[in-house]
């Protein structure tokens, strides 16, 4: 199923709350439409004028490519992505941001003069549909690499297919196979390890109990296993809850969470931003935000859309795992380029600045780095995926650690993170880069195989 590209709209800065932003992101989460999109050489501005202003200063988007202002031509390099897009859960911002990055590269020289074309398929958690999407990309679109996959069950459905064909995916993981197989390396921690980070922070604040609530979608047991391992090691009781999404009675959910947690407990949420927001807003409306010691959330909540929507009453009450650098208090060339590309090329990124679009940016920059290591055409499944797999100690400018693919039986290359908290409509750093605890047996297994990656320079 192919994903439609919404009509261009005004760029939404992180400084200003626009009601349309909430509506647009909510619509993205509730959309289940299915049609086609591909990024080839298109650009929203003529070649030679690709300069825009980001919050960290004036940043030229031309730095995304090797030949500023020179439009790539010729036979495109075809890449593919599959993303969940269904009521209550949409991850389409991730491949859409990857597309934006590729559009920028295409407007500034491409890869050895060739443009990148990204085919995006969307799915609704239907295994047959997801398998068909993969075959569509391979057999019809003739893609030579997969980058930006973000799906609830895609890794479970297609991991053996990709391995058989020799594809090494650069993706955003959710399902267990995204992290436990040789052919998938994610830029994110996914819901399990991100929830680990949120629970780990709460435990460090000496909460007496943890309530862990998440969307009732496939994989809840796998996700909850990490937080449960951490809580057990800390001798702290934990209650596991699930909610059907879209959430229809957020007040009842908030009351249940607070009652289960108690005044010295923590409520940790694992939902997409629109669903987390309705719970937190319901808690605020009922005056429950102060009835527990702290609220926490996995990475999807790390977005200014949520911080702006909640307002100042949640300052230093909500603590969010941040798998990627906090945009509001990070002023680096990488962050400026990300914001500039989002502004100029990201009209299809409904959620604006936040972790989802950062994931797409990071996946695309890794893919471009790998493609640039190939001497030149032809670009084939064999040489493209060999280049993906060979990426080692790459500084993305967005992650705590240098990123490596490598020949490992499992891949969790991002396993150190920040914690952020809302402050007057922004997400600011509450805790710097912290390794996810190896009490989670999957983290322990990865570090046993791959070691612990070096920290990335902080000024990238």
N, C-alpha and C positions, 0 to 999 in steps of 0.2 A: 504494500500500500504506500503510495507516495504522498508526501506532505505538502499542503498548499503554502505559498508564501503570502503573508498578509500584505495589504497595500502599505506603501511607505507612510510613516507618521513622524511627528516631531520627536526628536531625541529627548529622552527623559533623564535629566541630571540627577545625581544622588542628593543634591542640595534641596530640591523642591519636590514636595508631595503633590502629585497630580492624581485626581480621582480616577482619571482614565487608566492610570497605571494599574491600580488595583483591579479594575474591571477587565483590563486586557489580560493580566496574568491569570485572573480567575477564569476567563474564557479559554485561555490556553489549557488550563487544567481540566476543563470540562469538555473540550473539543474531542470528537472522535472521527473527524473528517479524514479523508484519505485521497490524496491526489499527488501530483508529481512536482519535484523541484530539482534543479541541478545548478551548480555554480561553475561557470566556465570562465569567461574573461570579462564578465560584466562588471561595470563600475558605476557608482553614482555620480562621479565627477570625471571630466575629461582627463586624459593622461597629461601629466605635467602639473596638475593643480591639486594633487592629493595631500593637502596639508590641513590639519584641524587642531583645535585647541582642547587640551585635556586639563583636568583639575590641577595636575602637578606642573602646569605651564604649557607653553606652546610646543606641541610634539608633531612632527611630520610623519604621517602614515607611510611615507615613502621608505622609511627605514625597515619596513617589513620585507622588502625585496632587494635584489642585488643591482637592479638598474632602475633607479628612481624615474618615474614618469614614462617608462617605456612599456607599452601594453604587450603582454605576451600573446603570441599567435601560434598557429600551427595545430597539430594534432594534440588534443588535451590528454593529460594523464588522468585516467578515470579512477576515482576512489568512491567508496560507498559507506553508508551508515544506516543503522536501524534504531529507531527510538520509540518508546511507549508514548502513546497519546490517546488517553481515554478519560472518561469522567473521573475527576478526583486526582488524577496522576498524569502529568505531562512532563517529559524530559526533552522536548523539542528545542528548547533554547540552546542545548549543548551542541548538536550538529549545526544548528543555525548560526551559532557563533563561529564554529569551525569554518563554515561557508564564508562568513564575513572576512575571516582571516585570509582564506584562499583568494577571495575577491581582491583583497588588498595586495597580496603577492602577485596576482595576475596583472594588476595595474602597474606593477613596478618590476617587471622583468620576468616573472614566472620562474619556472625551474628550467634553467638552460634555455630560456626563451619560450618554453612551453607552458600553457595555462594548466591549472588543476581544475578538474570538473568533479564536483561532489554530488553523488546521487543519494537522496535521503528517502528511506522507507519508514513509514509509521505503522504501528501495530497496536492491537488491543488485547494483549495477553492471551492470544490464541496460538497454540503451538503450530498448528498446520499453517496458519497465516505467516508466522515468523519463519518457518522453514521455507515457505514459498518466497518470502522477501529475500532471503539469502540467495536462493537460486536465481531470482530475478536479477540481483546485482551481479552475480557471477556469469550466468549463461546469456543474459540479454544485454546488460549494460557493460559487460566485460571489464569489471573493475579489477585493478591490480593490487589494491590494498583496502583495508577496512579501518576507518578512523572515525571516532565519535559515537560508536555504538553506546546507547544508554537505554536499557530495557529491563523490565522486572524479571523476565525469564529467558531472554534471548541467549545468554551464555549457556544456560541449561539445555536449550533446544539445539543450538547449532555448534557447540564446541567441538564435537567430533567431526562435523562437516568441515569446519575451518582447518582443523588439524590434518585431515585427509588431503586437503588441497594445498597445504603449505602456507596458509595465511597466519600471520602473527599480528593480532589486533592491538591497536592503541585505542583504549576505550575508557568509558566511565562505568565502573562495575557496580552491580547490584546483587545478582545471583551468585551462589557459592563458586560456580565454575569460572566466573570472571577472575577469581583470585587463586583457585586451587588447581589450575591446569597450565600446561606449558605455553599455550598459544594465545593468552590474553594477558596484557599488562595495562592496568588502569592508572590514570593520573589522580584519581580520587581514592579514598578509603572505602567508599561504599557505606551502606547503612549500618553494617555490623561494626566496623572499626571506627566509624564516626560516632556511633552511639557509645562504643567503648570510651572514646575520648570525652564525651559529655558526662558519662557516668563517672569516669576517672576523676574529672574535675570536681564533681559533686562530692565524691568520697573524700577528696583532699580537703574539703570544707567541713568534714566531720558530721555529715548528715546522719541521722539515726535510722533512716529507711529510704529506699528508692522505689518509686513507682515508674515503671517504664511502659509507655503507651505508644503504639504504632498502628499504622494502617493495616487493615486485615487483607493483605494481599499475599500471594505465594512467597514463601521463604521466611515467614515470621519466626519460626522456631530456630532457623539458622542464625537470624539476626540477633535474637534475644540471647543466644548461647554466650556471646561475648560479654555483654553487660552482666549476665548472671555469674559468669566465671569471676569477674572482677569483684562483684558484690560478695560472693562467697569467700573469696580470699581475704576480704576486709571484714568478714564476720558481720556484714550488714544485711538485714532482710531486704528482699526485693520482691515486688509484685509486678507480674507481667499482664498487660492489658492489650487488647486490640479493638479497633473501631472500624466499622464499615465506612468507606468513603464514596462519594462526598458525605461529609458529616451533616446529619439532619437536625440533631439536637445537641448543639455544642455546650449548652448550659449543663445538661445532665452529665456530659463527659467531664467537664471541669469540676463539678461537685464531686463526682466519683473519685477523680484523681486526688483532689485535695483531702478528702476524707480518708482515703487509703494511705496517703503520705504522712499526715499529721503535722503539727507545727514545726517540728525539727527535721522534717523529711524533705526530699527533693522529688519533683515531678520532671521526668525526662521525656521529651516528645521526639518521635521519629516520623515526620510527615513532610509532604511538600509544603511550600510557603503558604498557599491559600488555606490549606486545611489546618496547619498549625496556628495561623492567624485567627481563624474563627474560634478555636479553643481559647487562645489567650485573650481575645476580646471578650468572650463570654465570661472568663474568670474576672476580668477587670470590671465588667458591668455588674457582676455579683459581689464585687469587693473582695475577691479571693486571692488577689495577687500577693498579699502579705500573709496569707494563712499557712504558707509553707516556708521553709528556710530559703529555698531557691528553686527556680525553674530552669530547666536546661533543654537543649535541643541539638539534634544532629545537624550536619552541615547545611541542608537546604534552607534552614532559617537564617543563614548568614547572607541576608540581602537587605539593602536599604528600603526596599518596598515594605518589608515587615517592620523595620525599625521606625520608619516614618509613620506607618499606619498605627502603631501602638502608642507612640508619643512618649513624653517624659516620665509618665507614671511607672514605666518599666525600666528606667535607668538603674543599672546595677542589680536588677532582680532576675533577669534572664541571661543565661550564659550558654553561648552557642559554640559548638565545635566548628572550627574553621580549617578545613583541609587545605585551603589556599590562602595566600597572603591577604590580610584585611585591607580592602581598598581605601577605606576612609582615612587611615593613618599610615599608609605606605606611599611614599613619594620616591619612586624609582623609575628609571627609563622603561623597564618592562611594564609597570603599572600604567605609566603614561601612554605607552603604545597600545595597551589593551583598551584603555578608555577612548583613545582617539579612533581606533578601528571600530569599536562599538558605535561611536558617534557617527562616523562616516558611512560605514558599511552594514551596520547591524539593525536595519529597520525591521527585520523579522524576529529579533530577539525580544520577546514580549516582557521579560522580567528585568531588563536593563542590567545595571551593575549588580553583581552578586556571584555566588559560587558557581551556579550553572553556566553562566556565560564565561567565567574564568576557566572552567573545565574545557569548554570548547576551544577557547583561545590556546590553552596549554597543549591540548591534543594536536591542534593544527601546527603549532610552532615546532613540536617534536617531529611531526611528519615532514614538515618542510626541511628541518635540519637533516633528517635522514635522506630525503630525496636529493638534497644538494650534495650528498656524499657520493651519488652515483655519477659516473663520468658523463653519461649522456644517453640518449635514446638508443635502442628501444627500452621503454620502461615495462617490465614484465612482472608477473606474480613472483617469479623467483628472485630477481634482483631488488625489487621494492621491499619485499618482506625480509630478505636478508639484511637490507639496510635498516629496517625497523628494529629487527632483533639485535643488531650490532650497536644500537645507541647505548652509550655508557657515560655515566657521570655528567649528564647534560644539565646545565643550569637553566631552568625554565624561567627563573625570576618570579615564579608564582608559588613554589613549594618550599617547605623547610629544608628538604634534602635534595641533593643532586639525584637525577632520575636515570635509572638503568633498566634496560629490558633483560637481556642475558638469557643464557640457556639453563633455566631453573625449572624444576617440576611444578612450582607454584610461583605466583607473582603478587607481592604487595609492596611495590616500590615506594609508595607514599605511606609512611607509617610514623610520621611525626607531625604535630599540628599546633595551631594556635587555639586560644579560647577568646571569643569576643563577646561584648555586651552592648546593648543599646545605650546610646547617650544622645538625647535630644535629636532623634531622627537619624543618627548615624550608628554604625557598628564600629566600636573601638576595641583595641586589644586589652584584654583582662589578664592574659597569661601568654608569654612567648612560647616559642617552639618547644614542645614537650613530646618525648617518645611515647607512643601508645604502649601500654603495659604488655609485657610478654606473658602475663598471667593468662591472657587469651591464647589458647594453644595454637591457633593458626598463626598469630604473630610470632610465637616462639619457633614454629616450624619454618617460617620464611627466613627469620634471622639466622637460623641454623644452616639454611641452604645458601643464603646470599650475603650474610653479614649485615652490618648496620651501615647504611650509606652515609657519606660525609655530609655535613651541613652545607647548605648553599650560602654563598656570599650574600650579605644582607643589603648590599647596595646595587643589586642587578637591575 
